[in-house]
Amino acid sequence: MRMIFIGPPGAGKGTQAARLVERYGIPHVSTGDMLRAAVKAGTPMGQMAGALMADGKLVPDDVIVGIVRERLAEPDCQAKGVLLDGFPRTVAQAEALDQMLDSEGIALDAVVLLEVPDGLIEERIVGRRSDPETGRIYHLTYDPPPADVVGRLVHRPDDTEEAVRKRLAAYHAQTAPIVPFYEAKGLVRRVDGVGSPDAVTARIADALPG
Ligand code: AMP
C-alpha cells in the first residue's frame, strides 16, 4: 500500500497517520518529522530548514525531494509501501514523486484528503502538544493528556498563531493545487476531518480499499 495524506496544518494528519500505518503495517514517512529531527541534530540542512519552518514557510523543493528519495529507497519502504505525510506539498514535489515511482514501475494506491475548515485550524493547532517519548499528539482541550505525561509535552515552535496563519496561506497557495493533479488520476478520497479522532479514523477506513 502506497498512499499520501494531504490536508491543511492541524487537520489531524499526524494522529490519523499513526493509526493508518498500524492498520496497514507500512512505514510512516513524515517530512515534517524528518525535518524536525534534522533541526534537533543541528545539521546544516536542519539549520536552514529550521528558520523557514519557524516562519511558517516551506522548505525548498529540491531539499525535500532529496530526503524523500533517500527514504523511499530504504528496504522497509521498498518491501511494504509507505504512508507519505506532509509530502508532496507543491505541484513540483508531486511531479518529482511521480517520476520516482514511474522509474520503479510502481503506482500510488490512494491520496487521502483530510478536510477541515480554516476557522477550526487555529484553535486546533495552538492547543496542540506532542509527547517526545511516544510521538503521541494531544490537544489541551479536545484530547487532554494524562497527568503523568503533561510535564514532558512539547509545543512546536511553528504552532503559534502567527506561524499558523502563514502555514495556512502556504497550504492554500502551494499545496491545494496538488488536489486537481491527483484528482485527474482518480486517486483522491475526500474525508471530513471534523469530529473526534475516532470518528475521523472510521471515515478514513470507509474511504480506503480493504
Ligand atoms: P508538518 O509537520 O508536516 O506540518 O511540517 C512542518 C513544516 O516543515 C512545514 O510548515 C514546512 O516548513 C516544513 N515541511 C514539511 N514538509 C514539507 C514539504 N513537503 N515541503 C516543504 N516544506 C515542508
Boltz pocket constraint, residues with backbone or C-beta under 6 A from the ligand:
constraints:
  - pocket:
      binder: B
      contacts: [[A, 9], [A, 31], [A, 32], [A, 33], [A, 35], [A, 49], [A, 52], [A, 53], [A, 54], [A, 56], [A, 57], [A, 58], [A, 59], [A, 60], [A, 64], [A, 85], [A, 86], [A, 87], [A, 88], [A, 89], [A, 90], [A, 93], [A, 158], [A, 167]]
      max_distance: 6.0
